[in-house]
Amino acid sequence: MSTGSAAPSGTVTTSVPARLDRLPWSRWHWMVVIGLGTVWILDGLEVTIVGNIAGRLSEEGSGLPISSAQVTGVAAALYVAGACSGALFFGWLTDRFGRKKLFIITLAVYLAATALTAVSFSSWWFFVFRFFTGFGIGGEYAAINSAIDELIPSLYRGRVDLIINGSFWLGAIGGSLLSIVALDTSLFAMDVGWRLTFALGVVLGLVILLVRRNVPESPRWMFIHGRSQEAEDLVSSIEERVRAEKGTELPPPASEMTIRQRKSTGFLTVARTVFTAYPKRTVLGLSLFIGQAFLYNAITFGFGAILTKFFDVPTGSTGYYFAVIAAGNFLGPLLLGRLFDTIGRKVMITSTYVLSGLLLFGTAYLFGQGSLTATSLTACWSVVLFFASAGASSAYLTVSEIFPMETRAMAIAFFYAVGTAAGGISGPLLFAKLTESGVVGDTVLAFQIGAGLMVAAGLVASVFAVRAERRSLEDIAMPLSAATEVGAGAR
């Protein structure tokens, strides 16, 4: 039953947010998770494949005149630069034109760029389409995170968001194992196997696109942008499906709110909101993103190079080691995600960041002392990244829920772009040089920098993190368009 009502002067009173938040978990929510969340698997597949095939691409006969350092350095930095640019560009479009249009467009950009990467015939072609692959993926981060948080009930939002962002590492596992097969010259020629890995990404993307067509627009976005009746009808249809599945009536919504409808929100309004209205939350978002981006983009991009250079692991075998690390990364959000909704955001964000940083300092010390083998280093990294992955995923959750509805996609894009640019562009370039030097102390330094930034971000979270667990998005940050508040939950 629709509970929205029209109000004068371009306003609408609605209980859509409260109606969405009080829904029990259902098959409809699984459809949203599969349709939107699985794209992170593609991102993990992309990044891991490139890292694992770096050695093969630099070998004679690969079909590309390119060095390993160029793959893990220049190409990686261009991928991240594209992701930052795409996040900002598509983030603005997402807030302006809606979540659904953009999460279809961004996936299409990714598919086209990945297909063109597979047919690279020169290093410049490879570099250009690594940039555009990142451009599409960056747009996905803004469009997808905003849509997920607006469609998932508040009771489950933390764990779902963490697991979805952590699914990046399922793609990493697939990329690692796939690279083992693709680099086997008894199965594929040297200039064919690595191309097939990118082609598989295209196939998986097309499957996701088919599922994604069934995911609706965000009702929260719709009622603010002059489509209130569509939002009411959509939520009513979702409620009917849930009632039929559960066989019970739903409790009444806890609150209503009145919104002044608008078509778009300008950059200046977004900037004033982020930097003036919520300065502490801005510091928090930047700290979390810089810490996690530097650790992951600066270090995991070069993991294959560390194994081959310091432990003489063959290039065709690095995928086995990375698959183990990737499994640890996915298990972190999977097993710890529920605690972000129960124990709470502040405690869990702080502890995962600080603990992973301290463990990385310990790993750096052991590596510097020559106490590690390829196997024991992999074990240490698995433990470090079990906690770091949950923390890193919580960075995306945090910035997607602590700012007003009208700025959500742009806020995600901004923090992703700034944090990733700081750690993800400079990191791969710096780390590629450090690992290429073959000097143990250089690699130890890179580990220590990443660890220090993670610990510092955790300390910032201990002061500024928002207790957002089990709270409505409108309760955490009232929409800029809010005219009046009605009901206990709309405060």
PANUGU-598080 format. One record per atom (N, C-alpha, C): residue in three letters; x, y, z. Coordinates in steps of 0.05 Angstrom, whole numbers, plus 5000, padded with zeros to 4 digits. Example, Ala and Ser with C-alpha at 12.3 -4.5 7.8 and 13.67 -1.06 7.14 Angstrom:
2
ala526448865156;ala524649105156;ala526449345156;ser525749555142;ser527349795143;ser525850015157;
// end
This chain:
491
met501749765000;met500050005000;met501750255000;ser501250444983;ser502750684981;ser502150865005;thr504250985016;thr503851165039;thr504751445033;gly505551495008;gly506451755001;gly504151944995;ser504552204999;ser502452394993;ser503652644982;ala502252774964;ala503253024952;ala502953244972;ala504753444971;ala504653674987;ala505053914969;pro504254154978;pro504454384961;pro507254474955;ser507454664935;ser509954794928;ser512254604920;gly511654394904;gly513654224894;gly514854044915;thr513353974936;thr514353794957;thr512653534957;val513853334969;val512453074971;val513052954999;thr510952855012;thr511252715037;thr511252415032;thr513252275042;thr513651995035;thr514751835058;ser514051585059;ser515251395078;ser516951185064;val517751235039;val519251045023;val521750955038;pro523451125049;pro525851025063;pro525250835086;ala523250905102;ala522550735125;ala521350475115;arg519850475093;arg518750235082;arg520850045072;leu522950155059;leu525149985049;leu526749875073;asp527150035094;asp528849945116;asp527549735133;arg524849715134;arg523649525151;arg523049255137;leu523949235112;leu523548975098;leu525348755109;pro524348515111;pro526048285118;pro527648205093;trp529848055098;trp531447965076;trp529847775058;ser530147805032;ser528447655014;ser529947584988;arg528647434971;arg529847364945;arg530247614928;trp528647814932;trp528948064917;trp531648194924;his532348184949;his534948304957;his537248144946;trp536947884944;trp539047724931;trp539447804902;met537247864888;met537347944860;met538948214858;val538548394877;val540048644877;val543048594881;val543648424901;val546348364907;val547848234883;ile546548044870;ile547747904848;ile548048094824;gly545948244819;gly545948424796;gly547948654798;leu548348754822;leu550048984826;leu552748914838;gly552748744857;gly555248684872;gly557248524857;thr556448354838;thr558348174825;thr560348324808;val559948574802;val561848714785;val564548744799;trp564648734825;trp567148744839;trp568948504833;ile567648284826;ile569148044818;ile570648114792;leu569448264774;leu570848334750;leu573248514755;asp572948704774;asp575148874781;asp577448704792;gly576848524810;gly578948354821;gly580248184800;leu578648084781;leu579747924759;leu581648094743;glu580848334736;glu582548514720;glu585248564733;val585148664758;val587648754772;val589448514776;thr588448284783;thr590048054789;thr591347944763;ile589747924742;ile590847824717;ile593147994708;val592848254709;val595048424699;val597548394716;gly597148374743;gly599448324760;gly600848064755;asn599347854750;asn600447584746;asn601647544719;ile600647684699;ile601747644671;ile603947844665;ala604648014685;ala606748214679;ala609248094669;gly610147874683;gly612547744674;gly612347634646;arg610147514639;arg609747394613;arg609647604591;leu608347834596;leu608148044576;leu610948154569;ser612748144588;ser615448264583;ser617248064569;glu616347814566;glu618047614553;glu617747634522;glu619847564509;glu619847564479;glu617847364469;gly616147454450;gly614147274439;gly611347324450;ser611147514469;ser608447574481;ser606647724462;gly607947854442;gly606348014424;gly606248314431;leu607448384454;leu607548664463;leu610348744470;pro611448964460;pro614049064468;pro613849224494;ile613749074517;ile613249204542;ile614849064564;ser615649214585;ser617149094607;ser615249044630;ser616148864649;ser614648804672;ser614049044689;ala616049224692;ala615749464708;ala613649654695;gln613549654669;gln611449814655;gln608649714660;val608449444662;val605749324667;val604949384696;thr606649334716;thr605949374744;thr606149664752;gly607549824736;gly607850114743;gly606150294726;val606850334700;val605450514683;val602550424678;ala602250174669;ala599550074663;ala597750074688;ala598849994711;ala597349994736;ala596550274743;ala598350464741;ala597750744748;ala595650854729;leu595750784703;leu593750884684;leu591050764690;tyr590950514698;tyr588450384705;tyr587150534729;val588850594749;val587750734772;val587051024765;ala588651154748;ala587951424739;ala585251424725;gly584851224708;gly582251194694;gly580051154714;ala580450984735;ala578450934755;ala577751194770;cys579751354776;cys579151604790;cys577551794773;ser578351824748;ser576951994729;ser574151894724;gly573851634720;gly571151524716;gly569351554739;ala570451534764;ala568851564788;ala567651844789;leu569352044784;leu568452324786;leu566452384764;phe567052304739;phe565252364716;phe562552224719;phe562651964724;phe560151814726;phe558751864753;gly560251934774;gly559051994799;gly557152234797;trp558152444783;trp556452674778;trp553952604762;leu554352444741;leu552052354725;leu550052184740;thr551152024759;thr549451844775;thr547552004793;asp548552204806;asp546852374823;asp544852534806;arg545652594781;arg543952764764;arg541752604749;phe542552374738;phe540752224720;phe539851954731;gly540751884755;gly539751634767;gly541751414768;arg541251224787;arg543151004791;arg543050804768;lys540650734759;lys540350514740;lys541650584713;lys541050814702;lys542250884676;lys545250864677;leu546450954699;leu549350954700;leu550550684706;phe549250514722;phe550550254726;phe550250074702;ile548650144683;ile548650004657;ile550750124639;ile550950384638;ile552950514620;ile555850444629;thr556350464655;thr559150414664;thr560050124659;leu558149934661;leu558849664655;leu559449634625;ala557949774608;ala558349764579;ala561149874572;val561950094586;val564650204581;val566750004589;tyr566449874611;tyr568349674620;tyr568549444599;leu566349354590;leu566349124571;leu567849204545;ala567249434534;ala568549524510;ala571549544513;ala572349674535;ala575249724539;ala576749464544;thr575549274559;thr576849024564;thr577148864538;ala575148864521;ala575248724496;ala577548844479;leu577849104479;leu579949224463;leu582649184475;thr582849144501;thr585349074514;thr586348804504;ala584448624501;ala585048344493;ala586348334465;val585848534448;val587048534421;val589348734418;ser590548804441;ser592848994440;ser595048894422;phe596049064405;phe598249004387;phe600749174393;ser600449374410;ser602649544417;ser602349634446;ser604549724458;ser604449804486;ser602650044490;trp602650234471;trp600950474474;trp597950394474;trp597250204457;trp594450114456;trp593649984483;phe595449814493;phe595049684519;phe594649894541;phe596350104541;phe596150314562;phe593450464559;val592750534535;val590250694531;val587850544541;phe587650284535;phe585150144542;phe585250034571;arg587650034583;arg587749994612;arg586450234626;phe587050474615;phe585850714626;phe582750704624;phe581750634601;phe578850644597;phe577450404611;thr578950184615;thr577749974632;thr577450074660;gly579450214671;gly579250334697;gly577050554698;phe576750694676;phe574650904674;phe571950794679;gly571350554667;gly568750424671;gly568450324699;ile570650194710;ile570550084737;ile570150304757;gly571450534754;gly571150754773;gly568350854774;gly567050874750;gly564250944749;gly562450744764;glu563250494762;glu561750284776;glu561750334806;tyr564050404817;tyr564250444846;tyr562250654856;ala561950874841;ala560151084849;ala557251004845;ala556550894822;ala553750824816;ala552850584833;ile554550384836;ile553650144849;ile553450174879;asn555550294892;asn555350324921;asn553050494930;ser552450704915;ser550150874922;ser547550724919;ala547250564898;ala544750414893;ala544450194914;ile546550054921;ile546449834940;ile545549944967;asp546850154977;asp546150255004;asp543250365005;glu542250454982;glu539550564982;glu537350354979;leu538150114971;leu536249894967;leu536249684989;ile538449665004;ile538749465024;ile537749565051;pro536149415066;pro535149495093;pro537449565112;ser536949765129;ser538949865147;ser540149645166;leu538449445173;leu539349235190;leu541649065178;tyr541749045152;tyr543648875138;tyr545749045122;arg545449305121;arg547049465103;arg550049435106;gly551049425131;gly553849405135;gly555149155124;arg553948925133;arg555148665125;arg554848625095;val552548705083;val552248665054;val554248835039;asp554549085047;asp556349265033;asp559249155035;leu560049065058;leu562748955062;leu563248705045;ile561348525045;ile561648275030;ile561748335000;ile560048514991;ile560048584963;ile562748704955;asn563648904970;asn566249014963;asn568548814966;gly568248624986;gly570248424989;gly570248214967;ser568048204952;ser567848004930;ser569848064908;phe571048304909;phe573448364892;phe575348124892;trp575648004916;trp577747804919;trp576847534909;leu574247494905;leu573447254890;leu574447264861;gly574247514850;gly575347554824;gly578347524823;ala579647604845;ala582547574847;ala583347284848;ile581747124862;ile582346834862;ile582046714834;gly579846794821;gly579446704794;gly581646794775;gly582447044778;gly584547154761;gly587247004766;ser587846944791;ser590246794797;ser590346524785;leu588146374788;leu587946104777;leu587846104747;leu586446304736;leu586146324707;leu588946384695;ser590446554709;ser593046624698;ser594946384697;ile594546194715;ile596245954715;ile595745794690;val593145774683;val592445624658;val593245784634;ala592746044634;ala593346204610;ala596346224605;leu597946214626;leu600846234622;leu602245964616;asp600645754615;asp601745494609;asp602145474579;thr604645484570;thr605145484542;thr604645214528;ser604145004544;ser603444754532;ser600444754523;leu598944954534;leu596144974527;leu595645204507;phe597045434512;phe596645664494;phe599245794487;ala599345894463;ala601746034454;ala602246284472;met604746374473;met605446594491;met603846854485;asp603146894460;asp601747134452;asp598647094451;val597746864461;val594846814460;val593646784488;gly594946644507;gly593846594533;gly592946844548;trp594747044549;trp594047284565;trp591647434553;arg591347414526;arg589047544513;arg586447404521;leu586547144523;leu584146994531;leu583147064559;thr584947134577;thr584147214604;thr582347464603;phe583147654586;phe581447904584;phe578847834570;ala578947654551;ala576447584537;ala574447454556;leu575447304576;leu573647184595;leu572247394612;gly573747614618;gly572447834633;gly570147954618;val570347964592;val568148064575;val565747874577;val566247614576;val564047424578;val562547444605;leu564147464626;leu562847494653;leu561347754655;gly562447964644;gly561048224644;gly558348214630;leu558248074608;leu555748054593;leu553647904609;val554447694624;val552647554641;val551547734663;ile553247884675;ile552448074696;ile550548284685;leu551048374660;leu549248574648;leu546448464644;leu546148214638;leu543548094634;leu541948094661;val543348034683;val542048024709;val541448314718;arg543248494712;arg542948774722;arg540548914710;arg539648824687;arg537348964674;arg534848944692;asn534748744710;asn532448704727;asn532548874753;val534848994758;val535149154783;val533849434778;pro532049524795;pro530649774791;pro532250014798;glu531150244791;glu532250504800;glu531850524830;ser533550684844;ser533250724872;ser530750894878;pro528850784893;pro526450954900;pro527251204915;arg529351194931;arg530251434945;arg531051654926;trp532451584904;trp533151774884;trp530651874869;met528851704864;met526451764848;met524651974862;phe524151944888;phe522252124900;phe523452404904;ile526052424905;ile527352694906;ile527352824879;his527552664858;his527752784831;his525152784815;gly522952834829;gly520452884816;gly518952634806;arg519752394815;arg518452154806;arg517252004830;ser515852154847;ser514952044873;ser512951814869;gln511051844850;gln509051634846;gln510351374836;glu512351404818;glu513851164809;glu515251034833;ala516351194851;ala517751084874;ala515750934892;glu513451054897;glu511350924913;glu510450664900;asp510050664874;asp509050424861;asp511250204861;leu513750284858;leu515950094858;leu516149954886;val516150124907;val516350004934;val513949834940;ser511549904931;ser509249744935;ser509549464922;ser510649464898;ser511049204884;ser513149034898;ile515249164909;ile517249014925;ile515948894950;glu514349054963;glu512948964987;glu511148724981;glu509748734959;glu507948514951;glu509548254947;arg511848274934;arg513548044930;arg514547924957;val515348104975;val516348015001;val514147885017;arg511748005017;arg509447885031;arg508847605021;ala508847584995;ala508147324983;ala510347114990;glu512847194991;glu514947014998;glu514946935027;lys514447125045;lys514647075074;lys511946975085;gly509747045071;gly507146955081;gly506147105105;thr507247345110;thr506447505133;thr506047795125;glu504647945141;glu504448235137;glu506948375146;leu507448605134;leu509748765142;leu508948955164;pro510749025182;pro510149225202;pro509849505189;pro508349685202;pro508049945190;pro510650095190;pro511050275170;pro513550435170;pro513850615194;ala516250655203;ala516650795228;ala516451105225;ser516751205201;ser516851495198;ser516151585170;glu515651845167;glu515351975141;glu517152215140;met517552325116;met519052575114;met518052725089;thr518252985091;thr517353155069;thr519753265054;ile519753235028;ile522053305011;ile521253514991;arg523053714987;arg522753904965;arg524153784941;gln522653714921;gln523753574898;gln525553754882;arg527553634870;arg529553784854;arg530453604831;lys531453734810;lys532453574787;lys535353504790;ser536953674803;ser539753614805;ser540953784828;thr543453714836;thr544853854857;thr547553934845;gly548154194847;gly550654294835;gly553154224850;phe555454254836;phe558054194848;phe558554364873;leu557854614872;leu558354794895;leu556754704919;thr554254614915;thr552654514937;thr553854264949;val554854084931;val556153844941;val558653904957;ala560254094946;ala562754164959;ala562254294987;arg560254474988;arg559554605013;arg558654405033;thr557054215024;thr555954005042;thr558253835053;val559953745036;val562153565045;val564153695062;phe565053935054;phe567254065069;phe566354255091;thr563954365089;thr563054565109;thr561154435129;ala559254285119;ala557254165138;ala558353925152;tyr560153775139;tyr561153525151;tyr564153505150;pro565653695161;pro568553695158;pro569853455172;lys568853365195;lys570053135209;lys569652875192;arg567252855180;arg566752625164;arg568452625139;thr569152865129;thr570852885106;thr573752795112;val574752875135;val577352785144;val577352475147;leu575252375159;leu574952085162;leu575051935135;gly573452025116;gly573351895090;gly576051905076;leu577352135076;leu579952155063;leu582051975077;ser582051965103;ser583951795117;ser583551505111;leu581051415111;leu580551125106;leu581351055077;phe580751225058;phe581351155031;phe584251175024;ile585651365035;ile588551385030;ile589951155042;gly589251085067;gly590650855080;gly590250595065;gln587750525058;gln587350275045;gln588350275016;ala588050505002;ala588850514974;ala591850474971;phe593350604989;phe596250574987;phe597150294993;leu596050175014;leu596849905021;leu596249704999;tyr593849724988;tyr593049524967;tyr594349584940;asn594049834931;asn595049894904;asn598049904903;ala599349984925;ala602250014924;ala603549744928;ile602349554942;ile603649314950;ile602649064934;thr600049024933;thr599148784919;thr599548794889;phe599749034877;phe600349054849;phe603148924844;gly604948934863;gly607748834859;gly608248574872;phe606248434882;phe606748194896;phe608047974879;gly607147954854;gly608347754836;gly611247814831;ala611948074829;ala614748144825;ala616448074849;ile615348104873;ile616848034898;ile617447734898;leu615447574891;leu615847284891;leu617947204871;thr617947314847;thr619847234827;thr622647334833;lys622847584843;lys625447704846;lys626847614871;phe625447594893;phe626647534919;phe626547234926;phe624647084914;phe624446804922;phe624546614898;asp625146724874;asp625546564850;asp623146384843;val620746484849;val618346344841;val617946384811;pro617446174795;pro616946204766;pro614546384761;thr614546534740;thr612346714734;thr609746564731;gly609846314721;gly607446154717;gly606246044742;ser607646074765;ser606745964790;ser605846174810;thr606246424804;thr605446634824;thr602446634830;gly600946544810;gly598046534814;gly597146364838;tyr598646154843;tyr597845974866;tyr598146134892;tyr600246284895;tyr600746434920;tyr598646654923;phe598046794901;phe596147014902;phe593346914908;ala592646674898;ala590046564904;ala589646524934;val591746444948;val591546404977;val591146674990;ile592646884982;ile592347144993;ile589547254988;ala588547214963;ala585947314956;ala583747174973;ala584046924979;ala582146784996;ala581946915023;gly584346975035;gly584347115060;gly582947385059;asn583347525038;asn582047785034;asn579047755033;phe577947555020;phe575047525018;phe573847435045;leu575347255059;leu574347145084;leu574047365105;gly575747575103;gly575547795123;gly572847925123;pro571948045101;pro569248165101;pro567047965106;leu567347725095;leu565347515098;leu564847445127;leu567047405142;leu566747315170;leu566447545190;leu567547775183;leu567448005202;leu565248195196;gly564048175172;gly562048375163;gly559748405182;arg558748185194;arg556448195212;arg557048375236;leu559648365245;leu560348525269;leu560148825265;phe560348915240;phe560049195234;phe557149285239;asp555249105238;asp552449165244;asp551749115273;thr553348955287;thr552648885315;thr554449035335;ile557048975334;ile558949115352;ile558949415344;gly558849475318;gly558749755310;gly560949835292;arg560450055277;arg562350155257;arg564950255270;lys564750415290;lys567150545301;lys569150345312;val568250155328;val570049955339;val571249785317;met569649695298;met570649515278;met572449645258;ile571749885249;ile573550035230;ile576250085243;thr576150185268;thr578750245281;thr580450005285;ser579249785295;ser580749545301;ser581849415276;thr580349405254;thr581349265230;thr583649425217;tyr583349695217;tyr585549855206;tyr588049835223;val587849875249;val590249875266;val591549605267;leu589949395270;leu591049125272;leu592449045246;ser591249095223;ser592549025198;ser595149175194;gly595149435202;gly597649585200;gly599849475217;leu599149405242;leu601249295260;leu602249035250;leu600448865240;leu601348605229;leu603148645204;leu602548855189;leu604248905165;leu607049005174;phe607149155195;phe609749235206;phe611348985214;gly610048795227;gly611348545234;gly612348395210;thr610748385189;thr611448245165;thr613948385152;ala613948645152;ala616148795141;ala618748735156;tyr618548715182;tyr620948655198;tyr622048375192;leu620248185191;leu621147905184;leu622347885156;phe621048035137;phe622148035110;phe624948165109;gly625248375124;gly627848515125;gly630048345137;gln629248165156;gln631147995170;gln631747745154;gly630347705131;gly630847475115;gly629647215127;ser627647255144;ser626447025158;ser624146895144;leu623447005120;leu621046905107;leu621746755081;thr620146555075;thr620246425049;thr617846525033;ala617646435008;ala615246504992;ala612746405006;thr612846175018;thr610446065031;thr609746215057;ser611746265074;ser611246405099;ser610446695094;leu611646825074;leu610747095067;leu607847105059;thr607046905043;thr604246885035;thr602446845059;ala603346685078;ala601746645102;ala601446905118;cys603647045121;cys603547305135;cys601647495121;trp601847515095;trp600147695080;trp597147615082;ser596647355083;ser593847265086;ser592647365112;val594147355133;val593147445159;val592847745159;val594847895149;val594648185147;val592148265132;leu591748145109;leu589648235091;leu586948135099;phe586847935116;phe584247845127;phe582948075142;phe584548225158;phe583448455172;phe583348705154;ala585448745138;ala585548985121;ala583248995101;ser582448755091;ser580348755071;ser577648845083;ala577148755107;ala574648845121;ala574749145125;gly577149245133;gly577449535137;gly577149685112;ala578449595091;ala578349735065;ala575449735054;ser574049515057;ser571249515048;ser569549705064;ser570149735089;ser568549925106;ser569050215098;ala571250275084;ala571650545074;ala569450615054;tyr568850435036;tyr566750485016;tyr564050505030;leu563550325049;leu561050335064;leu560750605078;thr562950695091;thr562850945106;thr562051185090;val563451235068;val562951475052;val560351465037;ser559251225034;ser556651195020;ser554251235038;glu554751245065;glu552451265083;glu552551515101;ile554751665102;ile554951885121;ile554452155109;phe553752165083;phe553252425070;phe550352425059;pro549152655055;pro546352665046;pro545852535019;met543452445016;met542552294992;met543452424966;glu543052694964;glu543552834938;glu546552834931;thr548252784950;thr551152804945;thr552452524946;arg550852314949;arg552052054955;arg553951954934;ala553151944909;ala554851834888;ala557352004884;met556952274886;met559252454883;met561152434906;ala560052394930;ala561752354954;ala563452104951;ile562151884943;ile563651634938;ile565851684918;ala565051814896;ala567051864874;ala569352034883;phe568652244899;phe570752424908;phe572852284926;phe571852144946;phe573652014965;phe575151784951;tyr573851644934;tyr575151434919;tyr577351544902;ala576751764888;ala578651884869;ala581052004884;val580552154905;val582752284920;val584452074934;gly583151894948;gly584651694963;gly586151504944;thr584951424923;thr586151244904;thr588351374889;ala587951634882;ala590151774868;ala592551804885;ala592151854911;ala594351894930;ala595951634933;gly594551414937;gly595951154941;gly596050984916;gly594151014898;gly593950834876;gly595450914851;ile595951174847;ile597551254824;ile600551274832;ser601051414854;ser603851434863;ser604851164873;gly603051014886;gly603950754897;gly605050564877;pro603650484856;pro604750294837;pro607250404824;leu607350654818;leu609850764805;leu612250744824;leu611750814850;leu613950794869;leu614650504875;phe612550344879;phe613050064887;phe614349904865;ala613649954840;ala614949814818;ala617949864818;lys618750114824;lys621550184825;lys622950054849;leu621550044871;leu622749934895;leu623149634892;thr621249484882;thr621549204879;thr623449134856;glu623549304835;glu625349254813;glu628249284821;ser628749454842;ser631549494850;ser632749244861;gly631149054872;gly632248814883;gly633448844910;val633249084922;val634249144948;val632149094969;val632748924988;val630848845009;val629749085024;gly631549275031;gly630849505046;gly628749685032;asp628849695005;asp626949854990;asp624149734993;thr623949474991;thr621349344994;thr620249365023;val622049345042;val621249375070;val620149655075;leu621349855062;leu620450135065;leu617650165054;ala617150045031;ala614450055019;ala612349925038;phe613049695050;phe611249565069;phe610749755093;gln612849885103;gln612550055126;gln610850295121;ile611050415097;ile609450645090;ile606450565090;gly605850335077;gly603150245076;gly602050185103;ala603650055120;ala602849995147;ala602350245164;gly604150435161;gly603750685176;gly601250835169;leu600650845144;leu598150985135;leu595650835145;met595750565146;met593450415155;met592950475185;val595150475201;val594850525230;val593850805234;ala594951005219;ala594051275223;ala591151315216;ala590151175195;ala587351195188;ala585651065210;gly586550855222;gly585050725244;gly584850915268;leu586951065273;leu586851255296;leu584851485290;val584751565265;val582851775257;val579951665261;ala579551415253;ala576951295256;ala576051275285;ser577951225303;ser577351205331;ser576151465342;val576751685329;val575651945338;val573252025322;phe573351995295;phe571352115277;phe569251915266;ala569651655269;ala567751465257;ala564951515267;val562951475249;val560151525256;val558851265263;arg557151265284;arg555751025293;arg553250995275;ala553650875252;ala551550855231;ala550150585231;glu551050405248;glu549850135247;glu546850135253;arg545349995236;arg542449955239;arg540850215239;arg542050425228;arg540650685226;arg539850745197;ser537650875193;ser536850955166;ser538851155155;leu539151145128;leu540951335116;leu540151625121;glu537451675122;glu536451935127;glu536752025156;asp537151835174;asp537651895202;asp540651965205;ile542351835190;ile545251885192;ile545952165180;ala544652225157;ala545052485144;ala542452565130;met541152765141;met538552845129;met538952955101;pro537252875082;pro537452975054;pro537453285053;leu538853395035;leu538953685032;leu536153785024;ser534553615011;ser531953695002;ser529753675023;ala530453585047;ala528453545068;ala527153815075;ala524453815075;ala522954055083;ala522054035111;thr520953815119;thr520053765147;thr520653475154;glu520553425179;glu521053155189;glu518553065204;val517652825198;val515352715212;val515952425221;gly515552375246;gly516052095255;gly518652075271;ala518751875288;ala521051845305;ala523651795290;gly523451655268;gly525951575254;gly527051785236;ala525651995230;ala526652195211;ala527952425225;arg530152385238;arg531452595253;arg534352615245;
// end
